[in-house]
């Protein structure tokens, strides 16, 4: 159990190897446990997110707990619903050594604060449409199921997000 303060910080270029390692570790573990997962993480897209200041890491006691990306626009997936009124969470991964410590709750609290500062009305995310357990997990935090959608094959999407059947989830902010 973590005893010290958890912080969420921008990921830096020097973190890239550790972040890719975390994604690879989680992809391997989830695959071994029978979950549908990305084949790989798009390293170029990840590097782009880091350079733009859109990628974050959760740290405590020198440990990398989680990693995720944030966007303020996602027209390729949310299409007509993207009205510049949401904060979009993407590619959330938790270090398996810290699983079960309710770290998503901390990510969500942080994201809500960021969204409200930007005068956004929603937190939005997508996940595998076939993963009912994960969808139910996010719904337990107040997310509403919006629809299932198949992503396109646009070069503007990270490789791992192309041609996926995803569930779109949305949390309305007060």
Biotite code that builds the C-alpha atoms (Angstrom):
import biotite.structure as struc

atoms = struc.array([
    struc.Atom([0.000, 0.000, 0.000], chain_id="A", res_id=1, res_name="UNK", atom_name="CA", element="C"),
    struc.Atom([1.262, 3.452, -0.888], chain_id="A", res_id=2, res_name="UNK", atom_name="CA", element="C"),
    struc.Atom([1.961, 5.667, 2.091], chain_id="A", res_id=3, res_name="UNK", atom_name="CA", element="C"),
    struc.Atom([3.159, 8.884, 0.467], chain_id="A", res_id=4, res_name="UNK", atom_name="CA", element="C"),
    struc.Atom([1.473, 11.468, -1.695], chain_id="A", res_id=5, res_name="UNK", atom_name="CA", element="C"),
    struc.Atom([0.529, 10.488, -5.212], chain_id="A", res_id=6, res_name="UNK", atom_name="CA", element="C"),
    struc.Atom([1.328, 13.037, -7.915], chain_id="A", res_id=7, res_name="UNK", atom_name="CA", element="C"),
    struc.Atom([0.243, 13.334, -11.527], chain_id="A", res_id=8, res_name="UNK", atom_name="CA", element="C"),
    struc.Atom([2.881, 14.922, -13.734], chain_id="A", res_id=9, res_name="UNK", atom_name="CA", element="C"),
    struc.Atom([3.522, 15.464, -17.401], chain_id="A", res_id=10, res_name="UNK", atom_name="CA", element="C"),
    struc.Atom([5.531, 12.634, -18.868], chain_id="A", res_id=11, res_name="UNK", atom_name="CA", element="C"),
    struc.Atom([8.863, 13.793, -20.294], chain_id="A", res_id=12, res_name="UNK", atom_name="CA", element="C"),
    struc.Atom([11.019, 12.493, -23.140], chain_id="A", res_id=13, res_name="UNK", atom_name="CA", element="C"),
    struc.Atom([13.335, 10.904, -20.568], chain_id="A", res_id=14, res_name="UNK", atom_name="CA", element="C"),
    struc.Atom([10.365, 8.812, -19.347], chain_id="A", res_id=15, res_name="UNK", atom_name="CA", element="C"),
    struc.Atom([9.664, 7.310, -22.779], chain_id="A", res_id=16, res_name="UNK", atom_name="CA", element="C"),
    struc.Atom([11.497, 4.012, -22.233], chain_id="A", res_id=17, res_name="UNK", atom_name="CA", element="C"),
    struc.Atom([9.817, 3.409, -18.864], chain_id="A", res_id=18, res_name="UNK", atom_name="CA", element="C"),
    struc.Atom([6.392, 4.356, -20.240], chain_id="A", res_id=19, res_name="UNK", atom_name="CA", element="C"),
    struc.Atom([6.732, 2.075, -23.277], chain_id="A", res_id=20, res_name="UNK", atom_name="CA", element="C"),
    struc.Atom([7.915, -0.673, -20.919], chain_id="A", res_id=21, res_name="UNK", atom_name="CA", element="C"),
    struc.Atom([4.797, -0.210, -18.774], chain_id="A", res_id=22, res_name="UNK", atom_name="CA", element="C"),
    struc.Atom([2.496, -0.385, -21.811], chain_id="A", res_id=23, res_name="UNK", atom_name="CA", element="C"),
    struc.Atom([4.319, -3.501, -23.065], chain_id="A", res_id=24, res_name="UNK", atom_name="CA", element="C"),
    struc.Atom([4.077, -5.142, -19.634], chain_id="A", res_id=25, res_name="UNK", atom_name="CA", element="C"),
    struc.Atom([0.348, -4.435, -19.342], chain_id="A", res_id=26, res_name="UNK", atom_name="CA", element="C"),
    struc.Atom([-0.361, -5.546, -22.928], chain_id="A", res_id=27, res_name="UNK", atom_name="CA", element="C"),
    struc.Atom([1.454, -8.852, -22.290], chain_id="A", res_id=28, res_name="UNK", atom_name="CA", element="C"),
    struc.Atom([-0.281, -9.461, -18.950], chain_id="A", res_id=29, res_name="UNK", atom_name="CA", element="C"),
    struc.Atom([-3.768, -8.622, -20.233], chain_id="A", res_id=30, res_name="UNK", atom_name="CA", element="C"),
    struc.Atom([-3.241, -10.820, -23.289], chain_id="A", res_id=31, res_name="UNK", atom_name="CA", element="C"),
    struc.Atom([-2.101, -13.735, -21.110], chain_id="A", res_id=32, res_name="UNK", atom_name="CA", element="C"),
    struc.Atom([-5.258, -13.287, -18.998], chain_id="A", res_id=33, res_name="UNK", atom_name="CA", element="C"),
    struc.Atom([-7.511, -13.548, -22.041], chain_id="A", res_id=34, res_name="UNK", atom_name="CA", element="C"),
    struc.Atom([-8.418, -9.880, -22.468], chain_id="A", res_id=35, res_name="UNK", atom_name="CA", element="C"),
    struc.Atom([-8.540, -8.199, -25.848], chain_id="A", res_id=36, res_name="UNK", atom_name="CA", element="C"),
    struc.Atom([-5.639, -5.754, -25.975], chain_id="A", res_id=37, res_name="UNK", atom_name="CA", element="C"),
    struc.Atom([-3.685, -3.627, -28.399], chain_id="A", res_id=38, res_name="UNK", atom_name="CA", element="C"),
    struc.Atom([-1.022, -5.480, -30.361], chain_id="A", res_id=39, res_name="UNK", atom_name="CA", element="C"),
    struc.Atom([1.462, -2.775, -29.444], chain_id="A", res_id=40, res_name="UNK", atom_name="CA", element="C"),
    struc.Atom([1.603, 0.846, -28.379], chain_id="A", res_id=41, res_name="UNK", atom_name="CA", element="C"),
    struc.Atom([2.194, 3.334, -31.185], chain_id="A", res_id=42, res_name="UNK", atom_name="CA", element="C"),
    struc.Atom([5.543, 4.711, -30.067], chain_id="A", res_id=43, res_name="UNK", atom_name="CA", element="C"),
    struc.Atom([5.411, 7.675, -32.484], chain_id="A", res_id=44, res_name="UNK", atom_name="CA", element="C"),
    struc.Atom([1.939, 8.691, -31.249], chain_id="A", res_id=45, res_name="UNK", atom_name="CA", element="C"),
    struc.Atom([3.083, 8.311, -27.645], chain_id="A", res_id=46, res_name="UNK", atom_name="CA", element="C"),
    struc.Atom([6.140, 10.469, -28.319], chain_id="A", res_id=47, res_name="UNK", atom_name="CA", element="C"),
    struc.Atom([3.869, 13.066, -29.977], chain_id="A", res_id=48, res_name="UNK", atom_name="CA", element="C"),
    struc.Atom([1.563, 13.108, -26.920], chain_id="A", res_id=49, res_name="UNK", atom_name="CA", element="C"),
    struc.Atom([4.573, 13.600, -24.646], chain_id="A", res_id=50, res_name="UNK", atom_name="CA", element="C"),
    struc.Atom([5.953, 16.436, -26.790], chain_id="A", res_id=51, res_name="UNK", atom_name="CA", element="C"),
    struc.Atom([2.545, 18.168, -26.836], chain_id="A", res_id=52, res_name="UNK", atom_name="CA", element="C"),
    struc.Atom([2.163, 17.832, -23.047], chain_id="A", res_id=53, res_name="UNK", atom_name="CA", element="C"),
    struc.Atom([-0.814, 15.488, -23.402], chain_id="A", res_id=54, res_name="UNK", atom_name="CA", element="C"),
    struc.Atom([0.697, 12.441, -21.685], chain_id="A", res_id=55, res_name="UNK", atom_name="CA", element="C"),
    struc.Atom([0.802, 12.022, -17.922], chain_id="A", res_id=56, res_name="UNK", atom_name="CA", element="C"),
    struc.Atom([2.253, 9.695, -15.344], chain_id="A", res_id=57, res_name="UNK", atom_name="CA", element="C"),
    struc.Atom([1.089, 8.997, -11.821], chain_id="A", res_id=58, res_name="UNK", atom_name="CA", element="C"),
    struc.Atom([3.981, 8.655, -9.379], chain_id="A", res_id=59, res_name="UNK", atom_name="CA", element="C"),
    struc.Atom([4.423, 7.823, -5.698], chain_id="A", res_id=60, res_name="UNK", atom_name="CA", element="C"),
    struc.Atom([7.535, 6.973, -3.729], chain_id="A", res_id=61, res_name="UNK", atom_name="CA", element="C"),
    struc.Atom([9.562, 6.969, -6.958], chain_id="A", res_id=62, res_name="UNK", atom_name="CA", element="C"),
    struc.Atom([7.263, 4.374, -8.531], chain_id="A", res_id=63, res_name="UNK", atom_name="CA", element="C"),
    struc.Atom([5.461, 4.706, -11.850], chain_id="A", res_id=64, res_name="UNK", atom_name="CA", element="C"),
    struc.Atom([1.877, 3.774, -10.972], chain_id="A", res_id=65, res_name="UNK", atom_name="CA", element="C"),
    struc.Atom([-0.109, 4.689, -14.086], chain_id="A", res_id=66, res_name="UNK", atom_name="CA", element="C"),
    struc.Atom([0.183, 6.384, -17.439], chain_id="A", res_id=67, res_name="UNK", atom_name="CA", element="C"),
    struc.Atom([-2.472, 7.992, -19.624], chain_id="A", res_id=68, res_name="UNK", atom_name="CA", element="C"),
    struc.Atom([-3.103, 10.578, -22.319], chain_id="A", res_id=69, res_name="UNK", atom_name="CA", element="C"),
    struc.Atom([-5.497, 13.521, -22.342], chain_id="A", res_id=70, res_name="UNK", atom_name="CA", element="C"),
    struc.Atom([-7.031, 15.315, -25.303], chain_id="A", res_id=71, res_name="UNK", atom_name="CA", element="C"),
    struc.Atom([-9.474, 18.202, -25.505], chain_id="A", res_id=72, res_name="UNK", atom_name="CA", element="C"),
    struc.Atom([-10.763, 17.148, -28.913], chain_id="A", res_id=73, res_name="UNK", atom_name="CA", element="C"),
    struc.Atom([-11.424, 13.706, -30.393], chain_id="A", res_id=74, res_name="UNK", atom_name="CA", element="C"),
    struc.Atom([-13.420, 14.135, -33.615], chain_id="A", res_id=75, res_name="UNK", atom_name="CA", element="C"),
    struc.Atom([-12.232, 10.891, -35.209], chain_id="A", res_id=76, res_name="UNK", atom_name="CA", element="C"),
    struc.Atom([-13.912, 8.792, -32.530], chain_id="A", res_id=77, res_name="UNK", atom_name="CA", element="C"),
    struc.Atom([-16.588, 11.072, -31.063], chain_id="A", res_id=78, res_name="UNK", atom_name="CA", element="C"),
    struc.Atom([-17.536, 12.654, -34.429], chain_id="A", res_id=79, res_name="UNK", atom_name="CA", element="C"),
    struc.Atom([-20.595, 14.966, -34.133], chain_id="A", res_id=80, res_name="UNK", atom_name="CA", element="C"),
    struc.Atom([-20.555, 14.685, -30.320], chain_id="A", res_id=81, res_name="UNK", atom_name="CA", element="C"),
    struc.Atom([-17.165, 16.403, -30.141], chain_id="A", res_id=82, res_name="UNK", atom_name="CA", element="C"),
    struc.Atom([-18.260, 19.990, -29.539], chain_id="A", res_id=83, res_name="UNK", atom_name="CA", element="C"),
    struc.Atom([-15.094, 21.160, -27.730], chain_id="A", res_id=84, res_name="UNK", atom_name="CA", element="C"),
    struc.Atom([-16.878, 20.458, -24.461], chain_id="A", res_id=85, res_name="UNK", atom_name="CA", element="C"),
    struc.Atom([-15.027, 17.398, -23.192], chain_id="A", res_id=86, res_name="UNK", atom_name="CA", element="C"),
    struc.Atom([-11.769, 16.136, -21.780], chain_id="A", res_id=87, res_name="UNK", atom_name="CA", element="C"),
    struc.Atom([-10.889, 12.778, -23.332], chain_id="A", res_id=88, res_name="UNK", atom_name="CA", element="C"),
    struc.Atom([-8.947, 10.154, -21.388], chain_id="A", res_id=89, res_name="UNK", atom_name="CA", element="C"),
    struc.Atom([-6.958, 7.690, -23.492], chain_id="A", res_id=90, res_name="UNK", atom_name="CA", element="C"),
    struc.Atom([-4.576, 4.769, -23.095], chain_id="A", res_id=91, res_name="UNK", atom_name="CA", element="C"),
    struc.Atom([-4.857, 4.429, -19.319], chain_id="A", res_id=92, res_name="UNK", atom_name="CA", element="C"),
    struc.Atom([-2.570, 1.717, -17.963], chain_id="A", res_id=93, res_name="UNK", atom_name="CA", element="C"),
    struc.Atom([-1.853, 0.752, -14.378], chain_id="A", res_id=94, res_name="UNK", atom_name="CA", element="C"),
    struc.Atom([1.387, -0.821, -13.229], chain_id="A", res_id=95, res_name="UNK", atom_name="CA", element="C"),
    struc.Atom([0.373, -4.390, -12.252], chain_id="A", res_id=96, res_name="UNK", atom_name="CA", element="C"),
    struc.Atom([2.375, -4.040, -9.016], chain_id="A", res_id=97, res_name="UNK", atom_name="CA", element="C"),
    struc.Atom([-0.150, -1.383, -7.903], chain_id="A", res_id=98, res_name="UNK", atom_name="CA", element="C"),
    struc.Atom([-3.360, -2.928, -9.212], chain_id="A", res_id=99, res_name="UNK", atom_name="CA", element="C"),
    struc.Atom([-6.300, -2.849, -6.800], chain_id="A", res_id=100, res_name="UNK", atom_name="CA", element="C"),
    struc.Atom([-5.405, 0.480, -5.183], chain_id="A", res_id=101, res_name="UNK", atom_name="CA", element="C"),
    struc.Atom([-8.222, 2.425, -6.870], chain_id="A", res_id=102, res_name="UNK", atom_name="CA", element="C"),
    struc.Atom([-5.822, 4.551, -8.889], chain_id="A", res_id=103, res_name="UNK", atom_name="CA", element="C"),
    struc.Atom([-8.402, 5.277, -11.594], chain_id="A", res_id=104, res_name="UNK", atom_name="CA", element="C"),
    struc.Atom([-10.398, 7.166, -8.962], chain_id="A", res_id=105, res_name="UNK", atom_name="CA", element="C"),
    struc.Atom([-7.407, 9.491, -8.538], chain_id="A", res_id=106, res_name="UNK", atom_name="CA", element="C"),
    struc.Atom([-6.993, 9.895, -12.304], chain_id="A", res_id=107, res_name="UNK", atom_name="CA", element="C"),
    struc.Atom([-10.681, 10.735, -12.606], chain_id="A", res_id=108, res_name="UNK", atom_name="CA", element="C"),
    struc.Atom([-10.579, 13.314, -9.789], chain_id="A", res_id=109, res_name="UNK", atom_name="CA", element="C"),
    struc.Atom([-7.578, 14.952, -11.458], chain_id="A", res_id=110, res_name="UNK", atom_name="CA", element="C"),
    struc.Atom([-9.280, 14.855, -14.888], chain_id="A", res_id=111, res_name="UNK", atom_name="CA", element="C"),
    struc.Atom([-12.471, 16.409, -13.487], chain_id="A", res_id=112, res_name="UNK", atom_name="CA", element="C"),
    struc.Atom([-10.442, 19.251, -11.987], chain_id="A", res_id=113, res_name="UNK", atom_name="CA", element="C"),
    struc.Atom([-8.600, 19.806, -15.287], chain_id="A", res_id=114, res_name="UNK", atom_name="CA", element="C"),
    struc.Atom([-11.852, 19.720, -17.265], chain_id="A", res_id=115, res_name="UNK", atom_name="CA", element="C"),
    struc.Atom([-13.588, 22.213, -14.987], chain_id="A", res_id=116, res_name="UNK", atom_name="CA", element="C"),
    struc.Atom([-10.603, 24.588, -15.211], chain_id="A", res_id=117, res_name="UNK", atom_name="CA", element="C"),
    struc.Atom([-10.973, 24.403, -19.002], chain_id="A", res_id=118, res_name="UNK", atom_name="CA", element="C"),
    struc.Atom([-14.764, 24.922, -18.709], chain_id="A", res_id=119, res_name="UNK", atom_name="CA", element="C"),
    struc.Atom([-15.485, 21.463, -20.147], chain_id="A", res_id=120, res_name="UNK", atom_name="CA", element="C"),
    struc.Atom([-18.797, 19.718, -19.473], chain_id="A", res_id=121, res_name="UNK", atom_name="CA", element="C"),
    struc.Atom([-17.757, 16.080, -19.846], chain_id="A", res_id=122, res_name="UNK", atom_name="CA", element="C"),
    struc.Atom([-15.067, 13.496, -19.257], chain_id="A", res_id=123, res_name="UNK", atom_name="CA", element="C"),
    struc.Atom([-15.139, 11.079, -22.182], chain_id="A", res_id=124, res_name="UNK", atom_name="CA", element="C"),
    struc.Atom([-13.362, 7.853, -22.910], chain_id="A", res_id=125, res_name="UNK", atom_name="CA", element="C"),
    struc.Atom([-13.592, 4.767, -25.055], chain_id="A", res_id=126, res_name="UNK", atom_name="CA", element="C"),
    struc.Atom([-12.751, 1.161, -24.316], chain_id="A", res_id=127, res_name="UNK", atom_name="CA", element="C"),
    struc.Atom([-13.150, -2.242, -25.942], chain_id="A", res_id=128, res_name="UNK", atom_name="CA", element="C"),
    struc.Atom([-16.848, -2.803, -26.713], chain_id="A", res_id=129, res_name="UNK", atom_name="CA", element="C"),
    struc.Atom([-16.415, -6.506, -25.872], chain_id="A", res_id=130, res_name="UNK", atom_name="CA", element="C"),
    struc.Atom([-14.996, -5.853, -22.384], chain_id="A", res_id=131, res_name="UNK", atom_name="CA", element="C"),
    struc.Atom([-18.202, -5.704, -20.357], chain_id="A", res_id=132, res_name="UNK", atom_name="CA", element="C"),
    struc.Atom([-16.284, -5.942, -17.086], chain_id="A", res_id=133, res_name="UNK", atom_name="CA", element="C"),
    struc.Atom([-14.236, -2.821, -17.845], chain_id="A", res_id=134, res_name="UNK", atom_name="CA", element="C"),
    struc.Atom([-17.297, -0.943, -19.098], chain_id="A", res_id=135, res_name="UNK", atom_name="CA", element="C"),
    struc.Atom([-19.116, -1.799, -15.854], chain_id="A", res_id=136, res_name="UNK", atom_name="CA", element="C"),
    struc.Atom([-16.065, -0.659, -13.874], chain_id="A", res_id=137, res_name="UNK", atom_name="CA", element="C"),
    struc.Atom([-16.139, 2.767, -15.536], chain_id="A", res_id=138, res_name="UNK", atom_name="CA", element="C"),
    struc.Atom([-19.917, 2.942, -15.105], chain_id="A", res_id=139, res_name="UNK", atom_name="CA", element="C"),
    struc.Atom([-19.395, 2.431, -11.355], chain_id="A", res_id=140, res_name="UNK", atom_name="CA", element="C"),
    struc.Atom([-17.712, 5.873, -11.418], chain_id="A", res_id=141, res_name="UNK", atom_name="CA", element="C"),
    struc.Atom([-20.752, 7.464, -13.048], chain_id="A", res_id=142, res_name="UNK", atom_name="CA", element="C"),
    struc.Atom([-19.869, 7.069, -16.725], chain_id="A", res_id=143, res_name="UNK", atom_name="CA", element="C"),
    struc.Atom([-22.828, 6.530, -19.042], chain_id="A", res_id=144, res_name="UNK", atom_name="CA", element="C"),
    struc.Atom([-22.667, 4.268, -22.072], chain_id="A", res_id=145, res_name="UNK", atom_name="CA", element="C"),
    struc.Atom([-23.252, 6.375, -25.193], chain_id="A", res_id=146, res_name="UNK", atom_name="CA", element="C"),
    struc.Atom([-22.824, 3.924, -28.078], chain_id="A", res_id=147, res_name="UNK", atom_name="CA", element="C"),
    struc.Atom([-20.597, 1.342, -29.681], chain_id="A", res_id=148, res_name="UNK", atom_name="CA", element="C"),
    struc.Atom([-18.546, 2.551, -32.620], chain_id="A", res_id=149, res_name="UNK", atom_name="CA", element="C"),
    struc.Atom([-16.007, 1.078, -35.021], chain_id="A", res_id=150, res_name="UNK", atom_name="CA", element="C"),
    struc.Atom([-13.025, 3.374, -35.470], chain_id="A", res_id=151, res_name="UNK", atom_name="CA", element="C"),
    struc.Atom([-11.702, 4.063, -38.930], chain_id="A", res_id=152, res_name="UNK", atom_name="CA", element="C"),
    struc.Atom([-8.313, 3.394, -40.426], chain_id="A", res_id=153, res_name="UNK", atom_name="CA", element="C"),
    struc.Atom([-7.205, 7.032, -40.459], chain_id="A", res_id=154, res_name="UNK", atom_name="CA", element="C"),
    struc.Atom([-3.484, 7.732, -40.272], chain_id="A", res_id=155, res_name="UNK", atom_name="CA", element="C"),
    struc.Atom([-4.479, 10.463, -37.797], chain_id="A", res_id=156, res_name="UNK", atom_name="CA", element="C"),
    struc.Atom([-5.353, 7.742, -35.255], chain_id="A", res_id=157, res_name="UNK", atom_name="CA", element="C"),
    struc.Atom([-2.587, 5.969, -33.329], chain_id="A", res_id=158, res_name="UNK", atom_name="CA", element="C"),
    struc.Atom([-1.975, 2.539, -34.868], chain_id="A", res_id=159, res_name="UNK", atom_name="CA", element="C"),
    struc.Atom([-3.454, 0.720, -31.877], chain_id="A", res_id=160, res_name="UNK", atom_name="CA", element="C"),
    struc.Atom([-6.714, 2.699, -32.187], chain_id="A", res_id=161, res_name="UNK", atom_name="CA", element="C"),
    struc.Atom([-7.487, 1.854, -35.815], chain_id="A", res_id=162, res_name="UNK", atom_name="CA", element="C"),
    struc.Atom([-10.366, -0.427, -36.831], chain_id="A", res_id=163, res_name="UNK", atom_name="CA", element="C"),
    struc.Atom([-11.479, -1.091, -33.256], chain_id="A", res_id=164, res_name="UNK", atom_name="CA", element="C"),
    struc.Atom([-14.968, -1.808, -31.968], chain_id="A", res_id=165, res_name="UNK", atom_name="CA", element="C"),
    struc.Atom([-15.183, 0.538, -28.976], chain_id="A", res_id=166, res_name="UNK", atom_name="CA", element="C"),
    struc.Atom([-17.745, 1.574, -26.390], chain_id="A", res_id=167, res_name="UNK", atom_name="CA", element="C"),
    struc.Atom([-18.010, 5.334, -25.915], chain_id="A", res_id=168, res_name="UNK", atom_name="CA", element="C"),
    struc.Atom([-18.458, 6.426, -22.293], chain_id="A", res_id=169, res_name="UNK", atom_name="CA", element="C"),
    struc.Atom([-19.248, 9.863, -20.914], chain_id="A", res_id=170, res_name="UNK", atom_name="CA", element="C"),
    struc.Atom([-19.349, 11.449, -17.465], chain_id="A", res_id=171, res_name="UNK", atom_name="CA", element="C"),
    struc.Atom([-21.276, 14.724, -17.151], chain_id="A", res_id=172, res_name="UNK", atom_name="CA", element="C"),
    struc.Atom([-19.624, 17.244, -14.837], chain_id="A", res_id=173, res_name="UNK", atom_name="CA", element="C"),
    struc.Atom([-21.623, 19.356, -12.382], chain_id="A", res_id=174, res_name="UNK", atom_name="CA", element="C"),
])
